[in-house]
Amino acid sequence: MIIDDKLKDIQSRAAQIAEQMNTGNVSGAELTKLSKEYSRMAEILPLITEYFQIKQGIADANEMLHDAELKNIASEQLTELNHTLPEIEKKLQIALLPRDEADDNSVIMEIRAGVGGEESALFAGDLYNQYKSYALRNGWQTEVIEENATSLHGYKEIIFKIDGVGVYARLKFESGIHRVQRVPETEAGGRIHTSAASVAVMPEAKDIDIVIDDKDIRIDVFRASGAGGQHVNKTDSAVRITHFPTGIVVTCQNERSQFQNKAAAMAVLRSKLYEKQRQEQVNASNASRKTMVGSGDRSEKIRTYNFPEQRVTDHRIKLTLYKLDDILAGGPALDEMIDALIAADQLERLANME
C-alpha cells in the first residue's frame, strides 16, 4: 500500500535539493551528489503529483454525490478515477522499489565458449557482436580488454568493457548460459548442432568500491602472444595478476604497454571482487527463496537461440520471440527481451514485499 506521508517526504526533499542547487553555494562534488539524487527523484515526481491529483479528485467527486444535479457526473468521475488509482499505485510501488546501487555503473563482460568446439567459439563471437551493436545503438563505448580468438574469427574467451550510464541496469540479466541450435558451416550433412557459451556481466567497480591490498596480489609480466600489434613477443608487456585470498587470476595483453595492461587487469580484478561480494550478499538475502530472474548464476541455462525456427527463448520468464536476426543484431527485439526481464524482476520483488 502506498504511504502518503512517504510520498510527501519525497516531494519535500526534491524541493529542498532544487533550492540548494539554485543557491550557487554548493561545491562541485556536493553538486554532483545532489544532482544524482534529484535525477532519481525526478522520475517519480510526476507519478506522485498524478497520484495526489487522483486522490483529491476522488474526494471532490464524493462530495459532489450529495448534489442531485451533479450526482451523475460525479458517479462517472468516480468510476474512472477508481479505475486509474490502482494503476498509479502499482507504478509508484515499482518506482519505490530499492535500487540496485550498481545500476548506474558501466560493465565488464566475459563471454566464454563452452561445449561445441569451434561452433561454440563462433557463437561466442556472435554474442560479442550482439552486445557491441547494442552498445553502439545506445551510445555506449565498447573496449576489448582481453581476447582469445580462433582461426575462424570466433572467441574461446573475450573480456570487454561497455562504458556508459545505466549499462548494468540494462544488461545485468544477461549473465548465464546462452545456447545455440543451428547447422554449423563445417557440417556437411546439414545436421543441427547444439552448443553453448557463458556470459558474465559484472558492474565496473571503482577504487572506492573495492580496496585491494598489495600484499594480497602477485603481478607477473610476460611477453604477449597472438593478436596485439607490433609489440607482440618483443617486450614483457602482458600482465597476469593473482589474488591470493580468492584465487582469482586475471590476464591482460591487449594494450601496447605494461602499464596499460596492468591498469586494465586491475579494473577486471576489482570488478570480479565487487561482483563476488555482491553475489554473496544476494545469496544471503535469498537463502529462503530462489529468485526467478535476478540470481545472476552464470552456470544457469537462460536462453536458447534456434536458427532453423528463427526464435529466441528466455527460459526464466518463458518468453519466445521469433526475431532471432534482430536480437543478434542488438536491435529493438533485444530491448523487448530485456524490458520483459526487468518487468518480471520488478513484479517478483513486489510480490516478495507483500
Beta strands, then each sheet from edge to edge (+ up, - down):
strand 1: 107-113
strand 2: 141-149
strand 3: 155-163
strand 4: 176-182
strand 5: 193-203
strand 6: 217-222
strand 7: 238-243
strand 8: 248-252
strand 9: 301-306
strand 10: 311-314
strand 11: 319-321
sheet 1: 2+ 3- 1+ 5- 4+ 9+ 10- 11+
sheet 2: 6+ 7- 8+
end
